[in-house]
Amino acid sequence: MRHMKTALLICCGALALAGVVAQAAAASLLEVKIELRVLDFMTDPANRETVAVLYDRDKSGSAEEAASILQAFEETRELARSKIAPRLVEMHALASAKGLKAVILPAGMADESVLQYGIANQTLVMSSGSACVRNHRCMVGVSTLPEVEIGVDSPAIHAGRIQFADGFQLMVKEY
């Protein structure tokens, strides 16, 4: 009987964890909508449309997560005030990509070389989740749990010569 209770507790714990994971996946659409709004606030560079959703071919599940983010961008891009053209870009091919408005990193992907690419190419580097911006590995991090937060790394944004419209600073948290 004791083993039965232990097994039941383990099953309940697994189901609760699965519920939390499902909630986090559902929040990604909200994160994409917020990321679209961040792109709308960009004033410089103004003449670019391409938004790269990055994935790492060497990381299991990375391409699938990036494809999910790309699909969410494609489904919601009509909400954006500025025109965007999202596309998948493999991390190792990023150096050859030119004229990007932004690079979107899936949660958990935070490579220093991507931030350096953004700074060198006047390209916004944005991530789902706040860990990336807290660790100064991207310029903007969007999180929705436990509450909506747009975190920014102002020195990286300034170094990348990225500019935002007035009022953007009122909506963000500095890291």
C-alpha positions as a Markdown table, in Angstrom:
| # | Residue | x | y | z |
|---|---|---|---|---|
| 1 | Met | 0.0 | 0.0 | 0.0 |
| 2 | Arg | 2.9 | 2.4 | 0.8 |
| 3 | His | 4.4 | 1.8 | -2.6 |
| 4 | Met | 1.0 | 2.5 | -4.2 |
| 5 | Lys | 0.8 | 5.9 | -2.4 |
| 6 | Thr | 4.4 | 6.8 | -3.5 |
| 7 | Ala | 3.6 | 5.8 | -7.1 |
| 8 | Leu | 0.4 | 8.0 | -7.0 |
| 9 | Leu | 2.4 | 10.9 | -5.6 |
| 10 | Ile | 5.0 | 10.6 | -8.4 |
| 11 | Cys | 2.2 | 10.4 | -11.0 |
| 12 | Cys | 0.5 | 13.5 | -9.6 |
| 13 | Gly | 3.8 | 15.4 | -9.5 |
| 14 | Ala | 4.5 | 14.5 | -13.1 |
| 15 | Leu | 1.0 | 15.6 | -14.2 |
| 16 | Ala | 1.5 | 18.9 | -12.3 |
| 17 | Leu | 4.9 | 19.4 | -14.0 |
| 18 | Ala | 3.3 | 18.7 | -17.4 |
| 19 | Gly | 0.7 | 21.3 | -16.7 |
| 20 | Val | 3.4 | 23.9 | -15.9 |
| 21 | Val | 5.2 | 23.0 | -19.1 |
| 22 | Ala | 2.0 | 23.3 | -21.1 |
| 23 | Gln | 1.4 | 26.7 | -19.6 |
| 24 | Ala | 4.9 | 27.9 | -20.6 |
| 25 | Ala | 4.4 | 26.7 | -24.2 |
| 26 | Ala | 1.1 | 28.6 | -24.4 |
| 27 | Ala | 2.8 | 31.8 | -23.2 |
| 28 | Ser | 5.2 | 31.8 | -26.2 |
| 29 | Leu | 2.5 | 33.2 | -28.4 |
| 30 | Leu | 2.1 | 36.1 | -26.0 |
| 31 | Glu | 5.9 | 36.5 | -25.9 |
| 32 | Val | 5.9 | 36.7 | -29.7 |
| 33 | Lys | 3.1 | 39.4 | -29.7 |
| 34 | Ile | 5.2 | 41.4 | -27.2 |
| 35 | Glu | 8.3 | 40.9 | -29.4 |
| 36 | Leu | 6.3 | 42.3 | -32.3 |
| 37 | Arg | 5.5 | 45.4 | -30.3 |
| 38 | Val | 9.2 | 45.8 | -29.3 |
| 39 | Leu | 10.0 | 45.7 | -33.1 |
| 40 | Asp | 7.4 | 48.4 | -33.7 |
| 41 | Phe | 9.1 | 50.7 | -31.2 |
| 42 | Met | 12.5 | 50.4 | -33.1 |
| 43 | Thr | 13.3 | 53.6 | -35.0 |
| 44 | Asp | 16.8 | 52.7 | -36.1 |
| 45 | Pro | 17.6 | 50.8 | -38.2 |
| 46 | Ala | 14.3 | 51.7 | -39.9 |
| 47 | Asn | 14.8 | 50.3 | -43.4 |
| 48 | Arg | 15.0 | 46.6 | -42.5 |
| 49 | Glu | 12.3 | 43.9 | -42.5 |
| 50 | Thr | 14.0 | 40.5 | -42.1 |
| 51 | Val | 13.7 | 39.0 | -38.6 |
| 52 | Ala | 15.8 | 35.8 | -38.1 |
| 53 | Val | 14.6 | 33.2 | -35.8 |
| 54 | Leu | 17.8 | 31.4 | -34.7 |
| 55 | Tyr | 18.3 | 27.7 | -34.1 |
| 56 | Asp | 21.3 | 25.5 | -33.4 |
| 57 | Arg | 21.6 | 22.3 | -35.5 |
| 58 | Asp | 23.9 | 20.8 | -32.8 |
| 59 | Lys | 21.3 | 21.2 | -30.1 |
| 60 | Ser | 18.4 | 18.7 | -29.8 |
| 61 | Gly | 15.0 | 20.3 | -30.2 |
| 62 | Ser | 16.4 | 23.6 | -31.2 |
| 63 | Ala | 15.0 | 23.5 | -34.8 |
| 64 | Glu | 11.6 | 22.5 | -33.6 |
| 65 | Glu | 11.4 | 25.3 | -31.1 |
| 66 | Ala | 12.6 | 27.8 | -33.6 |
| 67 | Ala | 10.0 | 26.6 | -36.2 |
| 68 | Ser | 7.3 | 27.0 | -33.5 |
| 69 | Ile | 8.4 | 30.6 | -32.9 |
| 70 | Leu | 8.6 | 31.3 | -36.6 |
| 71 | Gln | 5.0 | 30.0 | -37.1 |
| 72 | Ala | 3.8 | 32.2 | -34.2 |
| 73 | Phe | 5.5 | 35.2 | -35.9 |
| 74 | Glu | 3.9 | 34.4 | -39.3 |
| 75 | Glu | 0.5 | 34.0 | -37.7 |
| 76 | Thr | 0.6 | 37.3 | -35.8 |
| 77 | Arg | 2.7 | 39.5 | -38.0 |
| 78 | Glu | -0.4 | 41.4 | -39.3 |
| 79 | Leu | -0.5 | 42.8 | -35.7 |
| 80 | Ala | 2.8 | 44.6 | -36.3 |
| 81 | Arg | 2.7 | 48.2 | -37.4 |
| 82 | Ser | 5.9 | 47.8 | -39.3 |
| 83 | Lys | 6.5 | 45.2 | -42.0 |
| 84 | Ile | 8.5 | 42.2 | -41.0 |
| 85 | Ala | 9.7 | 39.1 | -42.9 |
| 86 | Pro | 10.5 | 36.3 | -40.4 |
| 87 | Arg | 12.8 | 33.4 | -41.5 |
| 88 | Leu | 14.7 | 30.6 | -39.9 |
| 89 | Val | 18.5 | 31.0 | -39.7 |
| 90 | Glu | 20.9 | 28.4 | -38.4 |
| 91 | Met | 23.3 | 29.8 | -35.8 |
| 92 | His | 26.4 | 28.8 | -37.6 |
| 93 | Ala | 25.2 | 30.6 | -40.8 |
| 94 | Leu | 24.4 | 33.9 | -38.9 |
| 95 | Ala | 27.7 | 35.5 | -39.8 |
| 96 | Ser | 26.8 | 35.5 | -43.5 |
| 97 | Ala | 23.3 | 37.0 | -42.9 |
| 98 | Lys | 23.2 | 40.7 | -43.7 |
| 99 | Gly | 20.6 | 43.4 | -43.2 |
| 100 | Leu | 18.6 | 41.8 | -40.4 |
| 101 | Lys | 16.3 | 43.9 | -38.3 |
| 102 | Ala | 16.4 | 41.5 | -35.4 |
| 103 | Val | 17.5 | 38.0 | -34.3 |
| 104 | Ile | 15.1 | 36.1 | -32.1 |
| 105 | Leu | 16.7 | 33.6 | -29.7 |
| 106 | Pro | 14.6 | 30.7 | -28.4 |
| 107 | Ala | 14.5 | 30.5 | -24.6 |
| 108 | Gly | 17.7 | 28.9 | -23.3 |
| 109 | Met | 19.8 | 29.8 | -26.3 |
| 110 | Ala | 22.3 | 32.5 | -25.3 |
| 111 | Asp | 25.5 | 32.6 | -27.2 |
| 112 | Glu | 28.0 | 35.5 | -26.8 |
| 113 | Ser | 28.7 | 35.4 | -30.5 |
| 114 | Val | 25.1 | 36.2 | -31.4 |
| 115 | Leu | 25.2 | 39.4 | -29.2 |
| 116 | Gln | 28.5 | 40.4 | -30.8 |
| 117 | Tyr | 26.9 | 39.9 | -34.3 |
| 118 | Gly | 24.0 | 42.2 | -33.2 |
| 119 | Ile | 26.3 | 44.9 | -32.0 |
| 120 | Ala | 28.6 | 44.7 | -35.1 |
| 121 | Asn | 25.6 | 44.7 | -37.6 |
| 122 | Gln | 23.2 | 47.1 | -35.9 |
| 123 | Thr | 20.8 | 44.2 | -35.3 |
| 124 | Leu | 18.5 | 43.8 | -32.3 |
| 125 | Val | 19.1 | 40.5 | -30.4 |
| 126 | Met | 15.9 | 39.5 | -28.6 |
| 127 | Ser | 15.1 | 36.4 | -26.5 |
| 128 | Ser | 12.1 | 34.7 | -25.1 |
| 129 | Gly | 12.7 | 34.6 | -21.4 |
| 130 | Ser | 14.7 | 37.0 | -19.2 |
| 131 | Ala | 17.7 | 34.9 | -18.4 |
| 132 | Cys | 19.5 | 36.0 | -21.6 |
| 133 | Val | 19.2 | 39.7 | -20.9 |
| 134 | Arg | 20.0 | 39.2 | -17.2 |
| 135 | Asn | 23.2 | 37.5 | -18.2 |
| 136 | His | 24.0 | 40.2 | -20.8 |
| 137 | Arg | 23.8 | 37.7 | -23.7 |
| 138 | Cys | 21.1 | 39.6 | -25.6 |
| 139 | Met | 19.7 | 43.1 | -25.9 |
| 140 | Val | 16.1 | 42.5 | -25.0 |
| 141 | Gly | 14.4 | 39.7 | -23.1 |
| 142 | Val | 10.7 | 39.1 | -23.0 |
| 143 | Ser | 9.1 | 37.0 | -20.3 |
| 144 | Thr | 5.5 | 36.4 | -19.4 |
| 145 | Leu | 5.7 | 34.3 | -16.3 |
| 146 | Pro | 5.1 | 35.1 | -13.5 |
| 147 | Glu | 4.3 | 38.5 | -15.0 |
| 148 | Val | 5.0 | 40.3 | -18.3 |
| 149 | Glu | 8.4 | 41.9 | -18.3 |
| 150 | Ile | 10.6 | 43.4 | -21.0 |
| 151 | Gly | 14.2 | 43.4 | -19.9 |
| 152 | Val | 16.9 | 45.4 | -21.7 |
| 153 | Asp | 20.6 | 45.6 | -21.7 |
| 154 | Ser | 21.0 | 49.3 | -22.5 |
| 155 | Pro | 24.8 | 49.2 | -22.9 |
| 156 | Ala | 24.5 | 46.5 | -25.6 |
| 157 | Ile | 21.6 | 48.4 | -27.3 |
| 158 | His | 23.7 | 51.6 | -27.3 |
| 159 | Ala | 26.8 | 49.7 | -28.6 |
| 160 | Gly | 24.6 | 48.2 | -31.4 |
| 161 | Arg | 23.3 | 51.7 | -32.4 |
| 162 | Ile | 19.7 | 50.5 | -31.9 |
| 163 | Gln | 17.2 | 53.2 | -31.2 |
| 164 | Phe | 13.7 | 53.1 | -29.9 |
| 165 | Ala | 10.8 | 55.5 | -30.0 |
| 166 | Asp | 10.1 | 57.8 | -27.1 |
| 167 | Gly | 8.2 | 56.0 | -24.3 |
| 168 | Phe | 9.9 | 52.6 | -24.8 |
| 169 | Gln | 12.1 | 53.2 | -21.8 |
| 170 | Leu | 9.0 | 53.6 | -19.6 |
| 171 | Met | 7.9 | 50.0 | -20.3 |
| 172 | Val | 11.2 | 48.2 | -19.7 |
| 173 | Lys | 13.4 | 47.0 | -16.9 |
| 174 | Glu | 17.1 | 47.6 | -17.0 |
| 175 | Tyr | 19.6 | 44.8 | -16.4 |
